[in-house]
Amino acid sequence: MNTDLVKARPSAANTAVPDDAALAGLLATRTYAEVQDITGLSKGAIYRAALRTGARKTESRIAQRAAERRQQQLDFLRSIVDSTAKADVLDFLAAIPDDSVQVHMTSPPYNLGKRYGNAAGADALAMTYFHGWLMQVISELARTTRPGGVVCLNVGKTSDDHGGLYPLDVMLFDDLRRAGLTFQSRVVWVQPHGLTPARRLADRYETILVFSKGPVPTFNPNAARQPQKQPGKRAYKGPNKGELSGHPLGAWPTDVWSDIPTVRANHRDRVHGDHPAQFPVRLAKRVILLYSLPGDLICDVFVGSGSTAVAAIEAGRSFTGADLFYEDLRAARLSAATPDRVSPLDGVTDESLAVWQAEARRVDHRSAPLAKGAEAAQCADLFDTAGAA
Ligand SMILES: C[S@@+](CC[C@H](N)C(=O)[O-])C[C@H]1O[C@@H](n2cnc3c(N)ncnc32)[C@H](O)[C@@H]1O
């Protein structure tokens, strides 16, 4: 018989679970294995007791550092909400607390040699290094996303070390899953214009990979409904026979978006100062409206010219983000952005609101104080409790 095993099991004499003080005493002079032998407790239980009692200097220091780091992250987040940082993506993400962002909407560099901020070489890494860097970014995006929130990556193609093309959504799909995220959609963003290569099909779409943290993300389909193909179609049988059969706000949104033009020379989003790879505000806004609610935090860790931040302001969401460059461009753009006026009423325009405001009259309404008896009677009436007692 293995005598070590027999020894490790608690004997009848020592089955009483020692309290924290007793465990702390044991831990002061013995190893975990020895304390396990003596008490029969699992290593996890002993470790947790060590943390609670501060019996091990290292563990309590680690716990204290973790608490300090979380506090620093919260302070940083408070200071950066509704603004963007000039920072490296990984430094920025390290300063953001766990589970804090509702929507990460971003488009990373594609490593195709673009001169961001006029810096040569930054967008021309060896492919393995580029992939490893994006894996770190994805892991941090997953950590900082709130349960029910989403990570949305707009990507095209990158180039391998021999000049061959490599679709970034193919490269990053499994990385997103390995980071613990759940696949929701792969949106095809149709781009009718672009370069025409000599000996292969022209690239006419990019994708947006949508992954959620946890199985059920916030989802507001009305934000992206498309006009019905046959708006006048009516049910021809069943209880609704003769009624309009389509949803009045449009058809259920699909994963093909062909109504959002790219930002070209004459596009209204084109910003002064020429960012080389802007995406349109409308693209970010559709994502934001689909996957968040007013007030939620939106983050773009490669915020560039600030398109995602502008979309968040217009949609009434909080935002943050980072980029190594373009802070002046963003400052100008963000200071000009205003929240959309939202009205569920047809025909409400800036003009009609102005007329109503001009014609509005102040009404002073003074209600008489309610007597105690009358209040009791009103409550009884309201909650139907008369006679219940
Ligand atoms: C594809 S662009 C994003 C453009 C943005 N969506 C817009 O509409 O303006 C990628 C951005 O990543 C930024 N970038 C590159 N390396 C970075 C890094 N290490 N940390 C932070 N930003 C970086 C570039 O400056 C560039 O603005």
The ligand as a MOL file (V3000), in Angstrom:
LIG
                    3D

  0  0  0     0  0            999 V3000
M  V30 BEGIN CTAB
M  V30 COUNTS 27 29 0 0 0
M  V30 BEGIN ATOM
M  V30 1 C -7.1190 51.0970 -40.7800 0
M  V30 2 S -6.6460 52.5180 -39.9080 0 CHG=1
M  V30 3 C -8.1080 52.8770 -38.9630 0
M  V30 4 C -8.8150 54.0870 -39.4810 0
M  V30 5 C -10.0680 54.4860 -38.7470 0
M  V30 6 N -11.0310 53.4090 -38.7450 0
M  V30 7 C -10.6820 55.7460 -39.3890 0
M  V30 8 O -11.8480 55.6880 -39.8380 0
M  V30 9 O -9.9940 56.7520 -39.4380 0 CHG=-1
M  V30 10 C -5.5360 51.8910 -38.7060 0
M  V30 11 C -5.0190 52.9020 -37.7180 0
M  V30 12 O -4.1760 52.2280 -36.7930 0
M  V30 13 C -3.2170 53.1560 -36.3330 0
M  V30 14 N -2.0990 52.3890 -35.7150 0
M  V30 15 C -1.1330 51.6800 -36.3280 0
M  V30 16 N -0.3430 51.0750 -35.4040 0
M  V30 17 C -0.8260 51.4130 -34.1850 0
M  V30 18 C -0.4560 51.1040 -32.8490 0
M  V30 19 N 0.5950 50.3170 -32.5550 0
M  V30 20 N -1.1870 51.6240 -31.8330 0
M  V30 21 C -2.2560 52.4420 -32.0930 0
M  V30 22 N -2.6470 52.7600 -33.3410 0
M  V30 23 C -1.9500 52.2570 -34.3760 0
M  V30 24 C -2.8450 53.9320 -37.5740 0
M  V30 25 O -2.2840 55.1990 -37.2490 0
M  V30 26 C -4.2020 54.0390 -38.2840 0
M  V30 27 O -4.8320 55.2720 -38.0110 0
M  V30 END ATOM
M  V30 BEGIN BOND
M  V30 1 1 1 2
M  V30 2 1 2 3
M  V30 3 1 2 10
M  V30 4 1 3 4
M  V30 5 1 4 5
M  V30 6 1 5 6
M  V30 7 1 5 7
M  V30 8 2 7 8
M  V30 9 1 7 9
M  V30 10 1 10 11
M  V30 11 1 11 12
M  V30 12 1 11 26
M  V30 13 1 12 13
M  V30 14 1 13 14
M  V30 15 1 13 24
M  V30 16 1 14 15
M  V30 17 1 14 23
M  V30 18 2 15 16
M  V30 19 1 16 17
M  V30 20 1 17 18
M  V30 21 2 17 23
M  V30 22 1 18 19
M  V30 23 2 18 20
M  V30 24 1 20 21
M  V30 25 2 21 22
M  V30 26 1 22 23
M  V30 27 1 24 25
M  V30 28 1 24 26
M  V30 29 1 26 27
M  V30 END BOND
M  V30 END CTAB
M  END
